[in-house]
Amino acid sequence: MELEEAGPTEWTAREEVGVGPWTGPWPDDERYDPELLANGDRRNVVDAYRYWRREAIVADVDARRHPFHVAIENFQHDHNIGTVVRTANAFAAAAVHIVGRRRWNRRGAMVTDRYQHLEHHPDVASLAAFAAERGLAVVAVDNTPGAVPVESASLPRECVLLFGQEGPGLSAEAQEAASLVVSIAQFGTTRSINAGVAAGIVMHAWIRQHADLSRSW
């Protein structure tokens, strides 16, 4: 444990993230990773998954993922995608879809992309086709005329929440592909809010309407 200076006369303890090597007899369970048991687990995972193999974690989340997908346009290398992936992972989204450029900055994902299903679509048309094949409603998120406030909207349970990139927002093709467009209530001076923040707000709106909160960590 390290001590971090907090002021002239007080100190606060800063504990190392995660857990050290397993103590006592090792568990007889194939979900556990021998290397993590031996060396400790400092990954960015909840305590319930400490020492588990990555594949075991993904399989466990797959058994209880929610039926909403998240998509974000990436025609200009949007730097918010990592944040969107991290939030989608926190809410156990079915998958995150990158529309446009395949490459994106993974730094903001904080390694959560290892546990979150990711798919790529070259354009909105291919995303729309994917949604139609699986019976998923496309819900676009943008502050445009005629948009329904997400605070009062009834979000479809099985859907794709589609977000535009920072700056230009949703493309015309994305808005045309949507069966519902929702907006986020704002009260200040800015025209729009950060795309990563917007994604978190709307995902949580879906959680409040449809998720079994008794199953959260």
C-alpha positions in Angstrom: 0.0 0.0 0.0 1.2 3.5 -0.9 0.6 6.7 1.1 -0.5 9.7 -1.0 -0.1 13.2 0.4 -3.6 14.9 0.7 -2.7 18.1 2.5 -0.2 19.7 4.9 -1.0 17.4 7.9 -3.2 14.6 6.6 -2.4 11.5 4.5 -4.8 9.1 2.6 -4.2 5.5 1.7 -4.1 4.5 -1.9 -4.5 0.8 -2.4 -3.3 -1.0 -5.5 -6.1 -2.0 -7.9 -7.1 -5.7 -7.9 -5.8 -8.6 -5.9 -2.5 -10.3 -5.3 -1.7 -14.0 -5.8 -4.3 -16.5 -4.6 -3.8 -17.7 -1.1 -4.6 -21.3 0.0 -5.6 -24.2 -2.2 -6.3 -23.3 -5.8 -9.9 -23.6 -6.9 -10.8 -26.7 -9.0 -12.6 -24.7 -11.7 -11.7 -24.3 -15.3 -12.9 -20.7 -15.3 -9.8 -19.7 -13.3 -6.5 -18.8 -15.0 -3.4 -20.4 -13.4 -1.2 -17.4 -14.3 -3.6 -15.0 -12.6 -3.9 -17.3 -9.6 -0.1 -17.3 -9.3 0.7 -13.7 -10.0 -2.5 -11.8 -9.0 -5.2 -10.1 -11.0 -4.9 -6.3 -11.6 -7.4 -6.1 -14.5 -10.2 -3.6 -14.8 -12.9 -6.2 -13.9 -15.5 -6.5 -11.1 -14.4 -8.6 -8.1 -16.8 -11.4 -9.1 -14.5 -12.1 -12.1 -11.2 -11.9 -10.3 -8.8 -14.7 -11.5 -11.2 -15.8 -14.3 -10.0 -16.4 -17.8 -11.0 -13.8 -20.3 -13.0 -16.3 -22.3 -14.9 -17.4 -19.2 -15.8 -13.8 -18.4 -17.1 -13.2 -21.9 -19.2 -16.4 -21.8 -20.7 -15.5 -18.5 -21.7 -12.0 -19.7 -23.0 -13.5 -22.9 -25.5 -15.5 -20.8 -27.1 -12.3 -19.5 -26.4 -9.6 -22.1 -29.2 -7.1 -22.8 -31.0 -7.1 -26.2 -29.9 -3.6 -27.1 -27.0 -2.8 -29.5 -25.0 0.4 -29.7 -23.8 1.9 -33.0 -21.7 5.0 -33.6 -20.7 6.6 -36.9 -16.9 6.9 -37.4 -16.4 8.7 -40.6 -13.9 11.2 -39.1 -12.1 9.0 -36.6 -14.3 9.9 -33.7 -12.3 9.9 -30.5 -15.3 9.1 -28.3 -15.7 5.5 -29.4 -13.5 4.1 -26.6 -15.8 5.8 -24.1 -18.9 4.4 -25.8 -17.4 0.9 -25.8 -16.5 1.1 -22.1 -20.1 2.3 -21.2 -21.7 -0.4 -23.4 -19.6 -3.0 -21.6 -20.8 -1.6 -18.2 -24.4 -2.0 -19.2 -23.9 -5.4 -20.9 -24.9 -4.3 -24.4 -25.3 -7.1 -26.9 -22.7 -5.5 -29.2 -21.1 -2.2 -30.3 -21.1 -1.5 -34.0 -18.6 0.8 -35.6 -20.0 2.4 -38.8 -17.5 3.9 -41.3 -13.8 3.7 -40.6 -12.7 0.4 -39.0 -9.9 1.9 -37.0 -10.6 3.7 -33.7 -8.7 4.9 -30.7 -9.1 2.1 -28.1 -7.4 4.0 -25.2 -10.7 5.3 -23.8 -12.1 1.8 -23.7 -9.8 0.9 -20.8 -9.4 -2.6 -22.1 -13.1 -3.3 -21.9 -13.1 -4.0 -25.6 -11.7 -7.5 -24.7 -15.0 -8.4 -23.1 -17.4 -6.5 -25.4 -18.5 -7.8 -28.8 -17.6 -5.4 -31.6 -18.7 -5.4 -35.2 -17.9 -3.2 -38.2 -20.1 -1.9 -40.9 -18.8 0.1 -43.8 -21.8 2.3 -44.0 -25.3 3.0 -42.5 -27.0 0.8 -45.1 -25.2 -2.3 -44.0 -26.0 -1.5 -40.3 -29.6 -1.0 -41.3 -29.6 -4.4 -43.1 -28.1 -6.0 -40.0 -30.9 -4.5 -37.8 -33.6 -5.5 -40.2 -32.4 -9.1 -40.4 -32.6 -9.4 -36.6 -35.8 -7.4 -36.0 -34.0 -4.6 -34.2 -35.5 -1.1 -34.3 -33.0 1.6 -35.1 -33.2 4.5 -32.6 -31.2 7.5 -33.6 -30.0 10.0 -31.0 -29.7 13.6 -32.1 -31.1 17.0 -31.1 -33.0 17.5 -34.3 -36.5 19.0 -35.0 -39.1 16.4 -34.3 -37.0 14.3 -32.0 -38.8 12.7 -29.0 -37.2 13.6 -25.6 -35.5 10.5 -24.4 -36.7 11.4 -20.9 -40.3 10.6 -21.9 -39.7 8.3 -24.9 -40.6 4.6 -24.8 -37.5 2.9 -26.0 -37.9 -0.5 -27.9 -36.5 -3.4 -25.9 -34.7 -4.9 -28.9 -33.0 -2.1 -30.7 -29.9 -0.4 -32.0 -29.1 2.9 -30.3 -27.3 4.9 -33.1 -25.1 7.8 -32.3 -23.5 10.4 -34.6 -19.9 11.4 -34.4 -18.6 14.4 -32.4 -19.4 17.7 -34.2 -21.6 17.0 -37.2 -23.9 14.5 -35.3 -25.8 11.9 -37.2 -25.6 11.8 -41.0 -28.7 12.1 -43.1 -28.5 8.4 -43.9 -28.5 7.5 -40.2 -31.6 9.6 -39.5 -33.4 8.1 -42.5 -32.6 4.6 -41.3 -34.1 5.2 -37.9 -37.7 4.4 -36.9 -37.4 6.7 -33.9 -35.2 9.7 -33.2 -34.7 10.8 -29.6 -33.1 13.9 -28.1 -31.5 14.7 -24.7 -33.0 17.6 -22.8 -30.4 20.4 -22.4 -30.7 23.7 -20.5 -27.4 25.5 -21.1 -25.8 27.3 -24.0 -24.1 24.5 -25.9 -25.8 23.1 -29.0 -24.9 19.5 -28.2 -23.1 17.4 -25.6 -20.2 15.1 -26.0 -21.0 11.9 -28.0 -19.6 9.6 -25.3 -21.7 11.3 -22.6 -24.8 11.2 -24.8 -24.4 7.5 -25.3 -24.1 6.9 -21.6 -27.3 8.9 -20.9 -29.4 7.0 -23.5 -28.0 3.6 -22.6 -29.0 4.2 -19.0 -32.4 5.3 -20.1 -32.8 1.9 -21.7 -31.6 0.3 -18.5 -34.1 2.1 -16.4 -36.9 1.0 -18.7 -36.0 -2.6 -19.4 -33.2 -4.0 -17.2 -33.6 -6.3 -14.2 -31.8 -4.1 -11.7 -31.7 -6.9 -9.1 -29.0 -8.5 -11.3 -26.6 -5.6 -11.3 -23.3 -5.7 -9.5 
